[in-house]
Every structure is written in structure tokens, then in C-alpha cells.
Amino acid sequence: MKTSTKKPTRSRKISKNVLRRIRLFATDVDGVLTDAGMYYAESGDEWKKFNTRDGMGIKLLQRAGIITAIVTQERTKLVARRAEKLAIPELHQGVMDKLLLVSEMAVRHGLTLSQVAYIGDDINDLETLKAVGFSATPADGMPQVAAAVDYICQKKGGEGAVREIIEMILESQRSNVEGRKSKVAVPGSGKRS
């Protein structure tokens, strides 16, 4: 008899109101923006593979007025170059206490943690994931992380998981704006458009 090993796509019911409140999106790097692989050449060069669709998603968030951030324990020139290419205003490398950093970042931008979305994949992300308004992990995130987050992506790290979350946030916020527009009174008509 075969038992199903398929992971649930959601750990908890996600309220669109939670996603509508998001004003800051923060992500880990290895295992989230990348496939968790670290590639080394004989010369000592290190490579990471980033997903271009995740990058476009980050640009879409920025256009929607959402602050974007990278928060990672690693410290590499590769990540700095990726953040620069995507014009990510909040790049934080070598971070040992991610929750403290994310909390300080939120305060600096006049936000509460309930207005922060965070995606991470490993145990060093757990405290932050439990504290923010919306938390997610890629499909291949560690089991302890998957058990703690609001959403488990269908995509793996480095394969579009970040874009998947971004699309959810943007869709919720678009539907909120469209809903508000449809309730605006049309001058002189006595009707709502």
C-alpha cells in the first residue's frame, strides 16, 4: 500500500488581508534565491545560480512601492552584485541574528513586523519566519521550517519560489486597489463606479 508523501502547499489558511498589508519583502539567499548549491572552480572562484524570474518579481515589487531586502549569513561579492543589479535597497550580509535585523529594518521604515513578508529555507530563518506577518519557504525548505511557515511554495529554491510569493502579494494588493476604485463615487452621478 502506497502512502502519499506530497507536501501540503499551505501550512495555514492565508488571508488576503495579510498579503495586502505587506510593505517590506525580505529574502534569504542560499536555498531561496539560489538552489542551495555552492559551486567552486579549481581557481577558487565561487558561483551561484540565480533565477531571472525571481529577479523580475523583485523589480515588480519595487514598482509597486514595496521595499525589498536580502538578509543572509553569507558574505559574498556575488550577492552584492546581484543586489546591485536588482537595485535592492536593503542588502544585509553576514547577519547572525536575522530577526533583530529585520525588526530594526521595519522600525527604520516606520513598519511593524506584521507588514513584513519573509522567505527562508533553513533553521537560521526560523525565528524571523515565526515573527513576521507572512512567512514562506521553498518546496525544498527544511522540514522544521515547512512546519512553521504560512506557505510552502510549489517551486524549489532558485527555481521560482520567490516569484511565486511575489505574485501572491501583488495579486492581493492589485485586487485591493481595484476593489477600492470600484467603491469610489462618480461625481455628480450619485452612483458608485
C-alpha positions as CSV (number, residue, x, y, z in Angstrom):
1,M,0.0,0.0,0.0
2,K,1.5,3.3,-1.1
3,T,1.2,6.4,1.2
4,S,1.3,9.9,-0.2
5,T,4.4,11.9,0.5
6,K,3.2,15.1,-1.2
7,K,3.8,18.2,0.9
8,P,0.9,20.5,1.5
9,T,1.2,23.7,-0.4
10,R,-0.1,25.7,2.6
11,S,0.6,25.3,6.2
12,R,-2.2,27.7,7.3
13,K,-5.1,29.5,5.6
14,I,-3.7,32.7,4.1
15,S,-5.8,35.8,4.5
16,K,-5.6,38.2,1.5
17,N,-5.7,40.9,4.1
18,V,-2.3,39.7,5.5
19,L,-0.8,39.9,2.0
20,R,-2.4,43.3,1.3
21,R,-0.6,44.8,4.3
22,I,2.9,43.8,3.2
23,R,5.2,46.8,2.7
24,L,8.6,45.1,3.0
25,F,9.7,41.8,1.4
26,A,12.9,40.2,2.7
27,T,14.5,37.0,1.4
28,D,17.4,34.7,2.4
29,V,19.8,33.8,-0.5
30,D,21.1,30.3,-0.4
31,G,18.3,27.8,-0.9
32,V,15.8,30.6,-1.7
33,L,17.2,32.9,-4.4
34,T,19.6,30.0,-5.4
35,D,19.3,26.3,-5.5
36,A,21.4,25.9,-2.3
37,G,24.3,24.8,-4.3
38,M,27.7,26.4,-3.9
39,Y,29.8,25.9,-7.0
40,Y,33.6,26.1,-6.7
41,A,36.2,26.1,-9.5
42,E,39.8,24.9,-9.2
43,S,40.8,28.5,-9.3
44,G,38.8,29.2,-6.1
45,D,36.1,31.1,-7.9
46,E,32.6,30.6,-6.4
47,W,29.4,30.6,-8.5
48,K,25.7,30.8,-7.6
49,K,22.8,30.4,-9.9
50,F,20.0,33.0,-9.6
51,N,16.6,32.7,-11.2
52,T,15.9,35.7,-13.6
53,R,12.1,35.3,-12.9
54,D,12.7,35.9,-9.2
55,G,14.7,39.0,-10.2
56,M,11.9,40.3,-12.3
57,G,9.5,39.7,-9.4
58,I,11.7,41.8,-7.1
59,K,11.6,44.6,-9.7
60,L,7.8,44.3,-9.8
61,L,7.6,44.6,-6.0
62,Q,9.7,47.7,-6.2
63,R,7.5,49.3,-8.8
64,A,4.5,48.6,-6.6
65,G,6.2,50.5,-3.8
66,I,7.3,47.6,-1.7
67,I,10.7,47.7,0.0
68,T,12.9,44.8,-1.0
69,A,15.7,43.3,1.2
70,I,18.2,40.5,1.2
71,V,19.2,39.1,4.6
72,T,21.9,36.4,4.6
73,Q,24.5,34.9,6.9
74,E,26.9,34.6,3.9
75,R,29.1,37.4,2.8
76,T,30.0,37.3,-0.9
77,K,30.6,39.7,-3.7
78,L,28.2,37.7,-5.8
79,V,25.3,38.5,-3.6
80,A,26.3,42.2,-3.5
81,R,26.5,42.2,-7.3
82,R,23.0,40.6,-7.6
83,A,21.5,43.1,-5.1
84,E,23.1,46.0,-7.0
85,K,21.8,44.7,-10.4
86,L,18.3,44.5,-8.9
87,A,18.6,47.8,-7.1
88,I,17.7,46.2,-3.8
89,P,17.9,49.0,-1.2
90,E,18.4,46.7,1.8
91,L,21.3,44.3,1.4
92,H,22.4,42.8,4.7
93,Q,25.2,40.2,4.6
94,G,27.0,38.4,7.5
95,V,23.8,38.6,9.6
96,M,23.8,36.2,12.6
97,D,20.6,37.5,14.2
98,K,18.1,37.8,11.3
99,L,15.1,38.6,13.5
100,L,16.9,41.5,15.1
101,L,18.0,42.9,11.8
102,V,14.5,42.5,10.2
103,S,12.9,44.2,13.3
104,E,15.3,47.1,13.1
105,M,14.7,47.5,9.3
106,A,10.9,47.5,9.8
107,V,11.2,50.2,12.5
108,R,13.5,52.3,10.4
109,H,10.9,52.2,7.6
110,G,8.0,53.0,10.0
111,L,6.6,49.5,9.7
112,T,5.5,46.7,12.1
113,L,6.6,43.1,11.7
114,S,3.0,42.4,10.5
115,Q,3.8,44.4,7.4
116,V,6.9,42.2,6.5
117,A,7.0,39.1,4.3
118,Y,10.0,36.8,4.7
119,I,11.0,33.7,2.8
120,G,13.7,31.4,4.2
121,D,14.6,27.8,4.0
122,D,16.7,26.7,7.0
123,I,16.8,26.8,10.8
124,N,18.6,30.1,10.9
125,D,15.5,31.6,9.4
126,L,13.0,30.1,11.9
127,E,12.7,33.0,14.4
128,T,12.2,35.5,11.7
129,L,9.7,33.4,9.9
130,K,7.7,33.0,13.1
131,A,7.7,36.7,13.8
132,V,6.7,38.3,10.5
133,G,3.2,39.0,9.1
134,F,3.7,36.5,6.2
135,S,6.3,33.7,6.0
136,A,7.1,31.2,3.3
137,T,9.6,28.5,2.4
138,P,10.5,26.9,-1.0
139,A,9.2,23.5,-1.7
140,D,12.6,22.0,-0.7
141,G,12.9,24.0,2.6
142,M,13.9,22.1,5.7
143,P,11.1,20.2,7.4
144,Q,11.3,22.3,10.6
145,V,10.8,25.4,8.5
146,A,8.0,24.0,6.5
147,A,6.2,23.2,9.7
148,A,6.4,26.8,10.9
149,V,5.6,28.9,7.8
150,D,2.3,30.3,6.5
151,Y,3.0,29.0,3.0
152,I,5.1,26.2,1.4
153,C,5.9,27.1,-2.2
154,Q,5.3,24.7,-5.1
155,K,8.6,25.8,-6.6
156,K,12.0,25.0,-5.2
157,G,14.7,27.5,-4.1
158,G,16.4,29.0,-7.2
159,E,13.6,27.7,-9.4
160,G,11.0,30.5,-8.9
161,A,9.9,30.2,-5.3
162,V,10.5,33.9,-4.7
163,R,8.5,34.9,-7.8
164,E,5.6,32.6,-6.6
165,I,5.3,34.5,-3.3
166,I,5.7,37.9,-5.0
167,E,2.9,37.1,-7.4
168,M,0.6,36.2,-4.4
169,I,1.4,39.5,-2.8
170,L,1.0,41.6,-5.9
171,E,-2.3,39.9,-6.8
172,S,-3.7,40.5,-3.4
173,Q,-2.6,44.2,-3.5
174,R,-4.0,44.6,-7.1
175,S,-7.4,43.2,-6.1
176,N,-7.4,45.5,-3.1
177,V,-6.7,48.6,-5.2
178,E,-9.3,47.5,-7.8
179,G,-11.8,46.9,-5.0
180,R,-11.3,50.4,-3.6
181,K,-11.6,52.0,-7.1
182,S,-14.9,50.3,-7.7
183,K,-16.3,51.8,-4.5
184,V,-15.3,55.4,-5.4
185,A,-18.3,57.7,-6.0
186,V,-18.6,59.1,-9.5
187,P,-19.0,62.9,-9.1
188,G,-22.5,64.1,-9.9
189,S,-24.0,60.7,-10.6
190,G,-24.9,59.6,-7.1
191,K,-23.6,56.2,-8.2
192,R,-20.6,54.3,-7.3
193,S,-18.4,53.2,-10.2
